[in-house]
Amino acid sequence: MSGRNAAPVFTLVGRVDCHLCETMHEQLQSYLGSGAPVIEILDVDRDPDLKRRFGHKVPVLMLDGEVVCFGRFDRAEVERLTRARA
């Protein structure tokens, strides 16, 4: 769990050649703006645990290890969870 002043850690679980994954990544980058924290990208097909957990539910966006949304970028939920951690 991150401390109050720690930068949030965003993780995007997706797969190669996934249009929805690319779109969610672009929308997250746009939301975060320049100077944003690094977005960790994980390939669901390269990790058996992720594949078992998420399978075809990609893309999945996590914040500090907690699932925020999957399939489509949920700006309102990202804002809510980001505010809650501030």
HTML snippet that shows the backbone in 3Dmol.js (N, CA, C, O; Angstrom):
<script src="https://3Dmol.org/build/3Dmol-min.js"></script>
<div id="view" style="width:600px;height:400px;position:relative"></div>
<script>
const pdb = `
ATOM      1  N   MET A   1       0.849  -1.179   0.000  1.00  0.00           N
ATOM      2  CA  MET A   1       0.000   0.000   0.000  1.00  0.00           C
ATOM      3  C   MET A   1       0.883   1.227   0.000  1.00  0.00           C
ATOM      4  O   MET A   1       1.902   1.260   0.690  1.00  0.00           O
ATOM      5  N   SER A   2       0.508   2.232  -0.762  1.00  0.00           N
ATOM      6  CA  SER A   2       1.321   3.441  -0.867  1.00  0.00           C
ATOM      7  C   SER A   2       1.006   4.399   0.270  1.00  0.00           C
ATOM      8  O   SER A   2      -0.099   4.418   0.813  1.00  0.00           O
ATOM      9  N   GLY A   3       2.029   5.206   0.617  1.00  0.00           N
ATOM     10  CA  GLY A   3       1.808   6.222   1.627  1.00  0.00           C
ATOM     11  C   GLY A   3       1.073   7.404   1.039  1.00  0.00           C
ATOM     12  O   GLY A   3       0.897   7.491  -0.177  1.00  0.00           O
ATOM     13  N   ARG A   4       0.644   8.310   1.890  1.00  0.00           N
ATOM     14  CA  ARG A   4      -0.148   9.451   1.445  1.00  0.00           C
ATOM     15  C   ARG A   4       0.587  10.313   0.426  1.00  0.00           C
ATOM     16  O   ARG A   4      -0.038  10.841  -0.493  1.00  0.00           O
ATOM     17  N   ASN A   5       1.904  10.465   0.570  1.00  0.00           N
ATOM     18  CA  ASN A   5       2.648  11.336  -0.323  1.00  0.00           C
ATOM     19  C   ASN A   5       3.310  10.593  -1.474  1.00  0.00           C
ATOM     20  O   ASN A   5       3.937  11.223  -2.326  1.00  0.00           O
ATOM     21  N   ALA A   6       3.190   9.293  -1.520  1.00  0.00           N
ATOM     22  CA  ALA A   6       3.803   8.511  -2.592  1.00  0.00           C
ATOM     23  C   ALA A   6       3.023   8.717  -3.889  1.00  0.00           C
ATOM     24  O   ALA A   6       1.800   8.857  -3.887  1.00  0.00           O
ATOM     25  N   ALA A   7       3.761   8.732  -4.985  1.00  0.00           N
ATOM     26  CA  ALA A   7       3.112   8.862  -6.295  1.00  0.00           C
ATOM     27  C   ALA A   7       2.292   7.610  -6.562  1.00  0.00           C
ATOM     28  O   ALA A   7       2.721   6.503  -6.236  1.00  0.00           O
ATOM     29  N   PRO A   8       1.126   7.778  -7.147  1.00  0.00           N
ATOM     30  CA  PRO A   8       0.316   6.600  -7.458  1.00  0.00           C
ATOM     31  C   PRO A   8       1.003   5.749  -8.516  1.00  0.00           C
ATOM     32  O   PRO A   8       1.702   6.267  -9.387  1.00  0.00           O
ATOM     33  N   VAL A   9       0.799   4.452  -8.432  1.00  0.00           N
ATOM     34  CA  VAL A   9       1.365   3.524  -9.402  1.00  0.00           C
ATOM     35  C   VAL A   9       0.230   2.982 -10.260  1.00  0.00           C
ATOM     36  O   VAL A   9      -0.639   2.255  -9.778  1.00  0.00           O
ATOM     37  N   PHE A  10       0.252   3.347 -11.539  1.00  0.00           N
ATOM     38  CA  PHE A  10      -0.740   2.850 -12.485  1.00  0.00           C
ATOM     39  C   PHE A  10      -0.157   1.662 -13.240  1.00  0.00           C
ATOM     40  O   PHE A  10       0.979   1.712 -13.711  1.00  0.00           O
ATOM     41  N   THR A  11      -0.937   0.604 -13.351  1.00  0.00           N
ATOM     42  CA  THR A  11      -0.542  -0.585 -14.097  1.00  0.00           C
ATOM     43  C   THR A  11      -1.633  -0.881 -15.109  1.00  0.00           C
ATOM     44  O   THR A  11      -2.816  -0.933 -14.770  1.00  0.00           O
ATOM     45  N   LEU A  12      -1.227  -1.074 -16.346  1.00  0.00           N
ATOM     46  CA  LEU A  12      -2.156  -1.426 -17.407  1.00  0.00           C
ATOM     47  C   LEU A  12      -1.844  -2.842 -17.867  1.00  0.00           C
ATOM     48  O   LEU A  12      -0.758  -3.115 -18.379  1.00  0.00           O
ATOM     49  N   VAL A  13      -2.797  -3.733 -17.681  1.00  0.00           N
ATOM     50  CA  VAL A  13      -2.648  -5.115 -18.126  1.00  0.00           C
ATOM     51  C   VAL A  13      -3.341  -5.238 -19.473  1.00  0.00           C
ATOM     52  O   VAL A  13      -4.531  -4.949 -19.602  1.00  0.00           O
ATOM     53  N   GLY A  14      -2.590  -5.665 -20.467  1.00  0.00           N
ATOM     54  CA  GLY A  14      -3.151  -5.771 -21.810  1.00  0.00           C
ATOM     55  C   GLY A  14      -2.472  -6.869 -22.597  1.00  0.00           C
ATOM     56  O   GLY A  14      -1.893  -7.797 -22.032  1.00  0.00           O
ATOM     57  N   ARG A  15      -2.552  -6.749 -23.899  1.00  0.00           N
ATOM     58  CA  ARG A  15      -1.868  -7.706 -24.779  1.00  0.00           C
ATOM     59  C   ARG A  15      -1.454  -6.994 -26.052  1.00  0.00           C
ATOM     60  O   ARG A  15      -1.960  -5.918 -26.372  1.00  0.00           O
ATOM     61  N   VAL A  16      -0.536  -7.603 -26.766  1.00  0.00           N
ATOM     62  CA  VAL A  16      -0.032  -7.070 -28.029  1.00  0.00           C
ATOM     63  C   VAL A  16      -1.176  -7.024 -29.037  1.00  0.00           C
ATOM     64  O   VAL A  16      -2.026  -7.915 -29.071  1.00  0.00           O
ATOM     65  N   ASP A  17      -1.185  -5.980 -29.852  1.00  0.00           N
ATOM     66  CA  ASP A  17      -2.187  -5.801 -30.910  1.00  0.00           C
ATOM     67  C   ASP A  17      -3.612  -5.716 -30.372  1.00  0.00           C
ATOM     68  O   ASP A  17      -4.547  -6.226 -30.989  1.00  0.00           O
ATOM     69  N   CYS A  18      -3.769  -5.074 -29.227  1.00  0.00           N
ATOM     70  CA  CYS A  18      -5.087  -4.895 -28.616  1.00  0.00           C
ATOM     71  C   CYS A  18      -5.472  -3.419 -28.743  1.00  0.00           C
ATOM     72  O   CYS A  18      -4.927  -2.563 -28.046  1.00  0.00           O
ATOM     73  N   HIS A  19      -6.407  -3.138 -29.633  1.00  0.00           N
ATOM     74  CA  HIS A  19      -6.825  -1.753 -29.865  1.00  0.00           C
ATOM     75  C   HIS A  19      -7.379  -1.111 -28.591  1.00  0.00           C
ATOM     76  O   HIS A  19      -7.060   0.041 -28.297  1.00  0.00           O
ATOM     77  N   LEU A  20      -8.200  -1.834 -27.836  1.00  0.00           N
ATOM     78  CA  LEU A  20      -8.749  -1.279 -26.595  1.00  0.00           C
ATOM     79  C   LEU A  20      -7.642  -0.971 -25.588  1.00  0.00           C
ATOM     80  O   LEU A  20      -7.722   0.011 -24.851  1.00  0.00           O
ATOM     81  N   CYS A  21      -6.610  -1.816 -25.561  1.00  0.00           N
ATOM     82  CA  CYS A  21      -5.486  -1.596 -24.646  1.00  0.00           C
ATOM     83  C   CYS A  21      -4.741  -0.317 -25.021  1.00  0.00           C
ATOM     84  O   CYS A  21      -4.400   0.492 -24.159  1.00  0.00           O
ATOM     85  N   GLU A  22      -4.497  -0.149 -26.309  1.00  0.00           N
ATOM     86  CA  GLU A  22      -3.811   1.054 -26.787  1.00  0.00           C
ATOM     87  C   GLU A  22      -4.636   2.302 -26.499  1.00  0.00           C
ATOM     88  O   GLU A  22      -4.095   3.332 -26.097  1.00  0.00           O
ATOM     89  N   THR A  23      -5.934   2.205 -26.703  1.00  0.00           N
ATOM     90  CA  THR A  23      -6.822   3.343 -26.453  1.00  0.00           C
ATOM     91  C   THR A  23      -6.826   3.710 -24.964  1.00  0.00           C
ATOM     92  O   THR A  23      -6.749   4.887 -24.612  1.00  0.00           O
ATOM     93  N   MET A  24      -6.916   2.694 -24.091  1.00  0.00           N
ATOM     94  CA  MET A  24      -6.914   2.989 -22.656  1.00  0.00           C
ATOM     95  C   MET A  24      -5.588   3.622 -22.247  1.00  0.00           C
ATOM     96  O   MET A  24      -5.574   4.549 -21.438  1.00  0.00           O
ATOM     97  N   HIS A  25      -4.485   3.142 -22.787  1.00  0.00           N
ATOM     98  CA  HIS A  25      -3.176   3.706 -22.467  1.00  0.00           C
ATOM     99  C   HIS A  25      -3.122   5.179 -22.882  1.00  0.00           C
ATOM    100  O   HIS A  25      -2.666   6.025 -22.112  1.00  0.00           O
ATOM    101  N   GLU A  26      -3.583   5.483 -24.090  1.00  0.00           N
ATOM    102  CA  GLU A  26      -3.597   6.869 -24.577  1.00  0.00           C
ATOM    103  C   GLU A  26      -4.488   7.752 -23.710  1.00  0.00           C
ATOM    104  O   GLU A  26      -4.116   8.881 -23.389  1.00  0.00           O
ATOM    105  N   GLN A  27      -5.659   7.251 -23.329  1.00  0.00           N
ATOM    106  CA  GLN A  27      -6.576   8.042 -22.505  1.00  0.00           C
ATOM    107  C   GLN A  27      -5.991   8.279 -21.113  1.00  0.00           C
ATOM    108  O   GLN A  27      -6.140   9.367 -20.556  1.00  0.00           O
ATOM    109  N   LEU A  28      -5.335   7.281 -20.557  1.00  0.00           N
ATOM    110  CA  LEU A  28      -4.709   7.447 -19.244  1.00  0.00           C
ATOM    111  C   LEU A  28      -3.577   8.463 -19.328  1.00  0.00           C
ATOM    112  O   LEU A  28      -3.459   9.333 -18.465  1.00  0.00           O
ATOM    113  N   GLN A  29      -2.744   8.360 -20.361  1.00  0.00           N
ATOM    114  CA  GLN A  29      -1.659   9.332 -20.529  1.00  0.00           C
ATOM    115  C   GLN A  29      -2.202  10.749 -20.674  1.00  0.00           C
ATOM    116  O   GLN A  29      -1.652  11.691 -20.102  1.00  0.00           O
ATOM    117  N   SER A  30      -3.275  10.898 -21.433  1.00  0.00           N
ATOM    118  CA  SER A  30      -3.895  12.203 -21.619  1.00  0.00           C
ATOM    119  C   SER A  30      -4.440  12.731 -20.290  1.00  0.00           C
ATOM    120  O   SER A  30      -4.280  13.911 -19.975  1.00  0.00           O
ATOM    121  N   TYR A  31      -5.075  11.867 -19.522  1.00  0.00           N
ATOM    122  CA  TYR A  31      -5.628  12.260 -18.220  1.00  0.00           C
ATOM    123  C   TYR A  31      -4.507  12.697 -17.271  1.00  0.00           C
ATOM    124  O   TYR A  31      -4.636  13.704 -16.575  1.00  0.00           O
ATOM    125  N   LEU A  32      -3.418  11.943 -17.246  1.00  0.00           N
ATOM    126  CA  LEU A  32      -2.337  12.222 -16.303  1.00  0.00           C
ATOM    127  C   LEU A  32      -1.511  13.436 -16.716  1.00  0.00           C
ATOM    128  O   LEU A  32      -0.972  14.135 -15.857  1.00  0.00           O
ATOM    129  N   GLY A  33      -1.405  13.695 -18.020  1.00  0.00           N
ATOM    130  CA  GLY A  33      -0.644  14.842 -18.499  1.00  0.00           C
ATOM    131  C   GLY A  33       0.855  14.621 -18.437  1.00  0.00           C
ATOM    132  O   GLY A  33       1.335  13.544 -18.085  1.00  0.00           O
ATOM    133  N   SER A  34       1.580  15.675 -18.789  1.00  0.00           N
ATOM    134  CA  SER A  34       3.042  15.570 -18.798  1.00  0.00           C
ATOM    135  C   SER A  34       3.574  15.551 -17.372  1.00  0.00           C
ATOM    136  O   SER A  34       2.970  16.111 -16.456  1.00  0.00           O
ATOM    137  N   GLY A  35       4.685  14.915 -17.211  1.00  0.00           N
ATOM    138  CA  GLY A  35       5.286  14.800 -15.883  1.00  0.00           C
ATOM    139  C   GLY A  35       4.557  13.812 -14.997  1.00  0.00           C
ATOM    140  O   GLY A  35       4.743  13.800 -13.781  1.00  0.00           O
ATOM    141  N   ALA A  36       3.726  12.982 -15.612  1.00  0.00           N
ATOM    142  CA  ALA A  36       2.932  12.002 -14.868  1.00  0.00           C
ATOM    143  C   ALA A  36       3.807  10.832 -14.428  1.00  0.00           C
ATOM    144  O   ALA A  36       4.895  10.615 -14.962  1.00  0.00           O
ATOM    145  N   PRO A  37       3.314  10.090 -13.450  1.00  0.00           N
ATOM    146  CA  PRO A  37       4.055   8.896 -13.043  1.00  0.00           C
ATOM    147  C   PRO A  37       4.141   7.889 -14.193  1.00  0.00           C
ATOM    148  O   PRO A  37       3.329   7.914 -15.118  1.00  0.00           O
ATOM    149  N   VAL A  38       5.109   7.031 -14.119  1.00  0.00           N
ATOM    150  CA  VAL A  38       5.275   5.986 -15.116  1.00  0.00           C
ATOM    151  C   VAL A  38       4.093   5.025 -15.048  1.00  0.00           C
ATOM    152  O   VAL A  38       3.611   4.677 -13.970  1.00  0.00           O
ATOM    153  N   ILE A  39       3.646   4.612 -16.212  1.00  0.00           N
ATOM    154  CA  ILE A  39       2.566   3.627 -16.289  1.00  0.00           C
ATOM    155  C   ILE A  39       3.216   2.283 -16.586  1.00  0.00           C
ATOM    156  O   ILE A  39       3.841   2.104 -17.632  1.00  0.00           O
ATOM    157  N   GLU A  40       3.067   1.355 -15.674  1.00  0.00           N
ATOM    158  CA  GLU A  40       3.610   0.016 -15.870  1.00  0.00           C
ATOM    159  C   GLU A  40       2.697  -0.748 -16.829  1.00  0.00           C
ATOM    160  O   GLU A  40       1.481  -0.785 -16.638  1.00  0.00           O
ATOM    161  N   ILE A  41       3.281  -1.351 -17.851  1.00  0.00           N
ATOM    162  CA  ILE A  41       2.516  -2.110 -18.843  1.00  0.00           C
ATOM    163  C   ILE A  41       2.863  -3.585 -18.680  1.00  0.00           C
ATOM    164  O   ILE A  41       4.034  -3.962 -18.742  1.00  0.00           O
ATOM    165  N   LEU A  42       1.849  -4.416 -18.472  1.00  0.00           N
ATOM    166  CA  LEU A  42       2.060  -5.854 -18.335  1.00  0.00           C
ATOM    167  C   LEU A  42       1.293  -6.592 -19.425  1.00  0.00           C
ATOM    168  O   LEU A  42       0.145  -6.260 -19.723  1.00  0.00           O
ATOM    169  N   ASP A  43       1.936  -7.593 -20.014  1.00  0.00           N
ATOM    170  CA  ASP A  43       1.325  -8.402 -21.067  1.00  0.00           C
ATOM    171  C   ASP A  43       0.672  -9.629 -20.433  1.00  0.00           C
ATOM    172  O   ASP A  43       1.357 -10.492 -19.883  1.00  0.00           O
ATOM    173  N   VAL A  44      -0.637  -9.696 -20.514  1.00  0.00           N
ATOM    174  CA  VAL A  44      -1.400 -10.786 -19.904  1.00  0.00           C
ATOM    175  C   VAL A  44      -0.980 -12.146 -20.464  1.00  0.00           C
ATOM    176  O   VAL A  44      -1.066 -13.156 -19.765  1.00  0.00           O
ATOM    177  N   ASP A  45      -0.530 -12.178 -21.714  1.00  0.00           N
ATOM    178  CA  ASP A  45      -0.164 -13.442 -22.343  1.00  0.00           C
ATOM    179  C   ASP A  45       1.214 -13.945 -21.937  1.00  0.00           C
ATOM    180  O   ASP A  45       1.564 -15.086 -22.237  1.00  0.00           O
ATOM    181  N   ARG A  46       1.991 -13.127 -21.270  1.00  0.00           N
ATOM    182  CA  ARG A  46       3.337 -13.518 -20.828  1.00  0.00           C
ATOM    183  C   ARG A  46       3.381 -13.906 -19.362  1.00  0.00           C
ATOM    184  O   ARG A  46       4.430 -14.308 -18.857  1.00  0.00           O
ATOM    185  N   ASP A  47       2.273 -13.792 -18.685  1.00  0.00           N
ATOM    186  CA  ASP A  47       2.242 -14.082 -17.245  1.00  0.00           C
ATOM    187  C   ASP A  47       1.066 -14.999 -16.941  1.00  0.00           C
ATOM    188  O   ASP A  47      -0.084 -14.567 -17.020  1.00  0.00           O
ATOM    189  N   PRO A  48       1.331 -16.263 -16.594  1.00  0.00           N
ATOM    190  CA  PRO A  48       0.246 -17.214 -16.336  1.00  0.00           C
ATOM    191  C   PRO A  48      -0.721 -16.765 -15.242  1.00  0.00           C
ATOM    192  O   PRO A  48      -1.921 -17.025 -15.333  1.00  0.00           O
ATOM    193  N   ASP A  49      -0.214 -16.098 -14.215  1.00  0.00           N
ATOM    194  CA  ASP A  49      -1.093 -15.623 -13.138  1.00  0.00           C
ATOM    195  C   ASP A  49      -2.040 -14.537 -13.642  1.00  0.00           C
ATOM    196  O   ASP A  49      -3.231 -14.551 -13.329  1.00  0.00           O
ATOM    197  N   LEU A  50      -1.507 -13.592 -14.425  1.00  0.00           N
ATOM    198  CA  LEU A  50      -2.366 -12.547 -14.986  1.00  0.00           C
ATOM    199  C   LEU A  50      -3.370 -13.143 -15.963  1.00  0.00           C
ATOM    200  O   LEU A  50      -4.534 -12.742 -15.987  1.00  0.00           O
ATOM    201  N   LYS A  51      -2.923 -14.091 -16.762  1.00  0.00           N
ATOM    202  CA  LYS A  51      -3.819 -14.718 -17.737  1.00  0.00           C
ATOM    203  C   LYS A  51      -4.952 -15.455 -17.033  1.00  0.00           C
ATOM    204  O   LYS A  51      -6.102 -15.401 -17.469  1.00  0.00           O
ATOM    205  N   ARG A  52      -4.626 -16.134 -15.958  1.00  0.00           N
ATOM    206  CA  ARG A  52      -5.644 -16.847 -15.176  1.00  0.00           C
ATOM    207  C   ARG A  52      -6.600 -15.844 -14.514  1.00  0.00           C
ATOM    208  O   ARG A  52      -7.808 -16.077 -14.457  1.00  0.00           O
ATOM    209  N   ARG A  53      -6.065 -14.757 -14.028  1.00  0.00           N
ATOM    210  CA  ARG A  53      -6.879 -13.771 -13.316  1.00  0.00           C
ATOM    211  C   ARG A  53      -7.763 -12.945 -14.246  1.00  0.00           C
ATOM    212  O   ARG A  53      -8.930 -12.692 -13.944  1.00  0.00           O
ATOM    213  N   PHE A  54      -7.188 -12.521 -15.400  1.00  0.00           N
ATOM    214  CA  PHE A  54      -7.921 -11.597 -16.260  1.00  0.00           C
ATOM    215  C   PHE A  54      -8.356 -12.179 -17.604  1.00  0.00           C
ATOM    216  O   PHE A  54      -9.345 -11.723 -18.178  1.00  0.00           O
ATOM    217  N   GLY A  55      -7.632 -13.180 -18.114  1.00  0.00           N
ATOM    218  CA  GLY A  55      -8.001 -13.814 -19.374  1.00  0.00           C
ATOM    219  C   GLY A  55      -8.284 -12.823 -20.477  1.00  0.00           C
ATOM    220  O   GLY A  55      -7.391 -12.100 -20.919  1.00  0.00           O
ATOM    221  N   HIS A  56      -9.541 -12.789 -20.928  1.00  0.00           N
ATOM    222  CA  HIS A  56      -9.934 -11.900 -22.032  1.00  0.00           C
ATOM    223  C   HIS A  56     -10.504 -10.572 -21.537  1.00  0.00           C
ATOM    224  O   HIS A  56     -11.039  -9.808 -22.340  1.00  0.00           O
ATOM    225  N   LYS A  57     -10.407 -10.278 -20.253  1.00  0.00           N
ATOM    226  CA  LYS A  57     -10.962  -9.034 -19.696  1.00  0.00           C
ATOM    227  C   LYS A  57     -10.007  -7.859 -19.855  1.00  0.00           C
ATOM    228  O   LYS A  57     -10.060  -6.924 -19.056  1.00  0.00           O
ATOM    229  N   VAL A  58      -9.155  -7.875 -20.840  1.00  0.00           N
ATOM    230  CA  VAL A  58      -8.210  -6.779 -21.014  1.00  0.00           C
ATOM    231  C   VAL A  58      -8.804  -5.711 -21.926  1.00  0.00           C
ATOM    232  O   VAL A  58      -9.636  -6.020 -22.779  1.00  0.00           O
ATOM    233  N   PRO A  59      -8.396  -4.492 -21.761  1.00  0.00           N
ATOM    234  CA  PRO A  59      -7.394  -4.011 -20.828  1.00  0.00           C
ATOM    235  C   PRO A  59      -7.947  -3.889 -19.405  1.00  0.00           C
ATOM    236  O   PRO A  59      -9.146  -3.716 -19.187  1.00  0.00           O
ATOM    237  N   VAL A  60      -7.029  -3.986 -18.461  1.00  0.00           N
ATOM    238  CA  VAL A  60      -7.361  -3.793 -17.052  1.00  0.00           C
ATOM    239  C   VAL A  60      -6.449  -2.699 -16.527  1.00  0.00           C
ATOM    240  O   VAL A  60      -5.231  -2.775 -16.690  1.00  0.00           O
ATOM    241  N   LEU A  61      -7.023  -1.687 -15.901  1.00  0.00           N
ATOM    242  CA  LEU A  61      -6.247  -0.618 -15.299  1.00  0.00           C
ATOM    243  C   LEU A  61      -6.281  -0.795 -13.793  1.00  0.00           C
ATOM    244  O   LEU A  61      -7.344  -0.921 -13.186  1.00  0.00           O
ATOM    245  N   MET A  62      -5.080  -0.802 -13.200  1.00  0.00           N
ATOM    246  CA  MET A  62      -4.971  -0.898 -11.745  1.00  0.00           C
ATOM    247  C   MET A  62      -4.264   0.341 -11.206  1.00  0.00           C
ATOM    248  O   MET A  62      -3.404   0.924 -11.866  1.00  0.00           O
ATOM    249  N   LEU A  63      -4.640   0.719 -10.015  1.00  0.00           N
ATOM    250  CA  LEU A  63      -4.005   1.815  -9.297  1.00  0.00           C
ATOM    251  C   LEU A  63      -3.519   1.263  -7.974  1.00  0.00           C
ATOM    252  O   LEU A  63      -4.316   0.822  -7.145  1.00  0.00           O
ATOM    253  N   ASP A  64      -2.216   1.287  -7.777  1.00  0.00           N
ATOM    254  CA  ASP A  64      -1.610   0.728  -6.571  1.00  0.00           C
ATOM    255  C   ASP A  64      -2.078  -0.711  -6.326  1.00  0.00           C
ATOM    256  O   ASP A  64      -2.334  -1.111  -5.191  1.00  0.00           O
ATOM    257  N   GLY A  65      -2.183  -1.482  -7.421  1.00  0.00           N
ATOM    258  CA  GLY A  65      -2.541  -2.891  -7.319  1.00  0.00           C
ATOM    259  C   GLY A  65      -4.022  -3.193  -7.240  1.00  0.00           C
ATOM    260  O   GLY A  65      -4.414  -4.359  -7.208  1.00  0.00           O
ATOM    261  N   GLU A  66      -4.847  -2.171  -7.207  1.00  0.00           N
ATOM    262  CA  GLU A  66      -6.305  -2.326  -7.100  1.00  0.00           C
ATOM    263  C   GLU A  66      -6.947  -2.090  -8.467  1.00  0.00           C
ATOM    264  O   GLU A  66      -6.648  -1.094  -9.126  1.00  0.00           O
ATOM    265  N   VAL A  67      -7.822  -2.994  -8.897  1.00  0.00           N
ATOM    266  CA  VAL A  67      -8.479  -2.830 -10.194  1.00  0.00           C
ATOM    267  C   VAL A  67      -9.366  -1.588 -10.170  1.00  0.00           C
ATOM    268  O   VAL A  67     -10.194  -1.407  -9.277  1.00  0.00           O
ATOM    269  N   VAL A  68      -9.169  -0.745 -11.175  1.00  0.00           N
ATOM    270  CA  VAL A  68      -9.953   0.473 -11.319  1.00  0.00           C
ATOM    271  C   VAL A  68     -11.056   0.259 -12.356  1.00  0.00           C
ATOM    272  O   VAL A  68     -12.218   0.591 -12.119  1.00  0.00           O
ATOM    273  N   CYS A  69     -10.680  -0.297 -13.502  1.00  0.00           N
ATOM    274  CA  CYS A  69     -11.642  -0.523 -14.575  1.00  0.00           C
ATOM    275  C   CYS A  69     -11.066  -1.531 -15.558  1.00  0.00           C
ATOM    276  O   CYS A  69      -9.863  -1.793 -15.566  1.00  0.00           O
ATOM    277  N   PHE A  70     -11.935  -2.089 -16.379  1.00  0.00           N
ATOM    278  CA  PHE A  70     -11.465  -2.944 -17.461  1.00  0.00           C
ATOM    279  C   PHE A  70     -12.355  -2.743 -18.672  1.00  0.00           C
ATOM    280  O   PHE A  70     -13.526  -2.380 -18.561  1.00  0.00           O
ATOM    281  N   GLY A  71     -11.758  -2.993 -19.841  1.00  0.00           N
ATOM    282  CA  GLY A  71     -12.492  -2.819 -21.086  1.00  0.00           C
ATOM    283  C   GLY A  71     -12.411  -1.403 -21.628  1.00  0.00           C
ATOM    284  O   GLY A  71     -11.972  -1.189 -22.758  1.00  0.00           O
ATOM    285  N   ARG A  72     -12.825  -0.454 -20.839  1.00  0.00           N
ATOM    286  CA  ARG A  72     -12.826   0.965 -21.239  1.00  0.00           C
ATOM    287  C   ARG A  72     -12.304   1.819 -20.080  1.00  0.00           C
ATOM    288  O   ARG A  72     -12.481   1.478 -18.911  1.00  0.00           O
ATOM    289  N   PHE A  73     -11.660   2.930 -20.428  1.00  0.00           N
ATOM    290  CA  PHE A  73     -11.138   3.858 -19.434  1.00  0.00           C
ATOM    291  C   PHE A  73     -12.305   4.523 -18.705  1.00  0.00           C
ATOM    292  O   PHE A  73     -13.187   5.106 -19.335  1.00  0.00           O
ATOM    293  N   ASP A  74     -12.303   4.434 -17.386  1.00  0.00           N
ATOM    294  CA  ASP A  74     -13.349   5.035 -16.570  1.00  0.00           C
ATOM    295  C   ASP A  74     -12.758   6.244 -15.840  1.00  0.00           C
ATOM    296  O   ASP A  74     -12.262   6.132 -14.719  1.00  0.00           O
ATOM    297  N   ARG A  75     -12.823   7.384 -16.496  1.00  0.00           N
ATOM    298  CA  ARG A  75     -12.215   8.607 -15.973  1.00  0.00           C
ATOM    299  C   ARG A  75     -12.754   8.967 -14.578  1.00  0.00           C
ATOM    300  O   ARG A  75     -11.989   9.346 -13.690  1.00  0.00           O
ATOM    301  N   ALA A  76     -14.052   8.847 -14.400  1.00  0.00           N
ATOM    302  CA  ALA A  76     -14.656   9.204 -13.112  1.00  0.00           C
ATOM    303  C   ALA A  76     -14.105   8.335 -11.984  1.00  0.00           C
ATOM    304  O   ALA A  76     -13.847   8.835 -10.889  1.00  0.00           O
ATOM    305  N   GLU A  77     -13.925   7.052 -12.239  1.00  0.00           N
ATOM    306  CA  GLU A  77     -13.398   6.146 -11.213  1.00  0.00           C
ATOM    307  C   GLU A  77     -11.923   6.431 -10.943  1.00  0.00           C
ATOM    308  O   GLU A  77     -11.487   6.388  -9.793  1.00  0.00           O
ATOM    309  N   VAL A  78     -11.161   6.717 -11.979  1.00  0.00           N
ATOM    310  CA  VAL A  78      -9.752   7.081 -11.797  1.00  0.00           C
ATOM    311  C   VAL A  78      -9.655   8.352 -10.961  1.00  0.00           C
ATOM    312  O   VAL A  78      -8.839   8.428 -10.042  1.00  0.00           O
ATOM    313  N   GLU A  79     -10.477   9.345 -11.269  1.00  0.00           N
ATOM    314  CA  GLU A  79     -10.481  10.595 -10.498  1.00  0.00           C
ATOM    315  C   GLU A  79     -10.849  10.343  -9.041  1.00  0.00           C
ATOM    316  O   GLU A  79     -10.207  10.868  -8.132  1.00  0.00           O
ATOM    317  N   ARG A  80     -11.884   9.537  -8.823  1.00  0.00           N
ATOM    318  CA  ARG A  80     -12.334   9.244  -7.457  1.00  0.00           C
ATOM    319  C   ARG A  80     -11.232   8.566  -6.651  1.00  0.00           C
ATOM    320  O   ARG A  80     -10.957   8.963  -5.519  1.00  0.00           O
ATOM    321  N   LEU A  81     -10.598   7.545  -7.226  1.00  0.00           N
ATOM    322  CA  LEU A  81      -9.573   6.811  -6.501  1.00  0.00           C
ATOM    323  C   LEU A  81      -8.298   7.627  -6.321  1.00  0.00           C
ATOM    324  O   LEU A  81      -7.612   7.495  -5.307  1.00  0.00           O
ATOM    325  N   THR A  82      -7.981   8.464  -7.292  1.00  0.00           N
ATOM    326  CA  THR A  82      -6.806   9.322  -7.173  1.00  0.00           C
ATOM    327  C   THR A  82      -7.004  10.361  -6.058  1.00  0.00           C
ATOM    328  O   THR A  82      -6.102  10.615  -5.260  1.00  0.00           O
ATOM    329  N   ARG A  83      -8.189  10.945  -6.023  1.00  0.00           N
ATOM    330  CA  ARG A  83      -8.515  11.904  -4.948  1.00  0.00           C
ATOM    331  C   ARG A  83      -8.465  11.231  -3.580  1.00  0.00           C
ATOM    332  O   ARG A  83      -7.970  11.814  -2.616  1.00  0.00           O
ATOM    333  N   ALA A  84      -8.974  10.012  -3.496  1.00  0.00           N
ATOM    334  CA  ALA A  84      -9.026   9.292  -2.219  1.00  0.00           C
ATOM    335  C   ALA A  84      -7.614   9.018  -1.683  1.00  0.00           C
ATOM    336  O   ALA A  84      -7.423   8.875  -0.475  1.00  0.00           O
ATOM    337  N   ARG A  85      -6.640   8.946  -2.574  1.00  0.00           N
ATOM    338  CA  ARG A  85      -5.251   8.659  -2.166  1.00  0.00           C
ATOM    339  C   ARG A  85      -4.455   9.930  -1.876  1.00  0.00           C
ATOM    340  O   ARG A  85      -3.343   9.868  -1.351  1.00  0.00           O
ATOM    341  N   ALA A  86      -5.025  11.072  -2.217  1.00  0.00           N
ATOM    342  CA  ALA A  86      -4.308  12.351  -2.027  1.00  0.00           C
ATOM    343  C   ALA A  86      -4.311  12.790  -0.576  1.00  0.00           C
ATOM    344  O   ALA A  86      -3.755  13.838  -0.247  1.00  0.00           O
TER     345      ALA A  86
END
`;
const viewer = $3Dmol.createViewer("view");
viewer.addModel(pdb, "pdb");
viewer.setStyle({}, {cartoon: {color: "spectrum"}});
viewer.zoomTo();
viewer.render();
</script>
